[in-house]
Amino acid sequence: MTLYHDTLSGMLSRYASKESPDVLIGWTPISRHCCVCERTVARWAKRHGFPACRLPDGRIMTSKSLIDQWIMARARAYTHQQSDEPEPRGLHQELTPES
């Protein structure tokens, strides 16, 4: 898992005791927050830079705010990528009534 951010290391030291309601520990709570299955979150962590870190006991930890920021950044990148692509021909032609 290559998704280590400076904010995660700070979060680990501050919230390792799970005192904050923003902290999610384990694949199940993380996947529930994202509304996807656990395998999808694991794949995101492995391939797409999902913001999570592994605790010394092997569990995965992140926060709701980091997840939400990550999702928004990916949505903005996707939207920007889509706006750079040319529009398919004929999609936005004006329709004129036939006589």
Contacts in CASP RR format, 6 or more apart in sequence:
PFRMAT RR
TARGET T0000
AUTHOR 0000-0000-0000
METHOD contacts of the structure
MODEL  1
MTLYHDTLSGMLSRYASKESPDVLIGWTPISRHCCVCERTVARWAKRHGF
PACRLPDGRIMTSKSLIDQWIMARARAYTHQQSDEPEPRGLHQELTPES
1 45 0 8 1.000
1 46 0 8 1.000
1 52 0 8 1.000
1 53 0 8 1.000
1 54 0 8 1.000
1 60 0 8 1.000
2 49 0 8 1.000
3 45 0 8 1.000
3 49 0 8 1.000
3 50 0 8 1.000
3 51 0 8 1.000
3 52 0 8 1.000
3 53 0 8 1.000
4 53 0 8 1.000
5 51 0 8 1.000
5 66 0 8 1.000
7 51 0 8 1.000
7 66 0 8 1.000
8 51 0 8 1.000
8 52 0 8 1.000
8 53 0 8 1.000
8 61 0 8 1.000
8 62 0 8 1.000
8 66 0 8 1.000
9 53 0 8 1.000
11 23 0 8 1.000
11 61 0 8 1.000
11 62 0 8 1.000
11 63 0 8 1.000
11 66 0 8 1.000
12 53 0 8 1.000
12 55 0 8 1.000
12 61 0 8 1.000
14 20 0 8 1.000
15 22 0 8 1.000
15 23 0 8 1.000
15 63 0 8 1.000
16 55 0 8 1.000
18 25 0 8 1.000
20 63 0 8 1.000
22 63 0 8 1.000
22 64 0 8 1.000
22 65 0 8 1.000
23 61 0 8 1.000
23 62 0 8 1.000
23 63 0 8 1.000
23 64 0 8 1.000
24 30 0 8 1.000
24 33 0 8 1.000
24 61 0 8 1.000
24 62 0 8 1.000
24 63 0 8 1.000
24 64 0 8 1.000
24 67 0 8 1.000
25 55 0 8 1.000
25 59 0 8 1.000
25 60 0 8 1.000
25 61 0 8 1.000
26 59 0 8 1.000
26 60 0 8 1.000
26 61 0 8 1.000
27 38 0 8 1.000
27 41 0 8 1.000
27 42 0 8 1.000
27 60 0 8 1.000
28 38 0 8 1.000
30 38 0 8 1.000
30 41 0 8 1.000
30 52 0 8 1.000
30 60 0 8 1.000
30 62 0 8 1.000
30 67 0 8 1.000
31 37 0 8 1.000
31 38 0 8 1.000
31 40 0 8 1.000
31 41 0 8 1.000
33 64 0 8 1.000
33 67 0 8 1.000
34 40 0 8 1.000
34 41 0 8 1.000
34 67 0 8 1.000
34 71 0 8 1.000
41 50 0 8 1.000
44 50 0 8 1.000
45 52 0 8 1.000
45 60 0 8 1.000
48 74 0 8 1.000
49 70 0 8 1.000
50 62 0 8 1.000
50 67 0 8 1.000
50 70 0 8 1.000
51 62 0 8 1.000
51 66 0 8 1.000
51 67 0 8 1.000
51 69 0 8 1.000
51 70 0 8 1.000
52 60 0 8 1.000
52 61 0 8 1.000
52 62 0 8 1.000
53 60 0 8 1.000
53 61 0 8 1.000
53 62 0 8 1.000
54 60 0 8 1.000
54 61 0 8 1.000
55 61 0 8 1.000
END
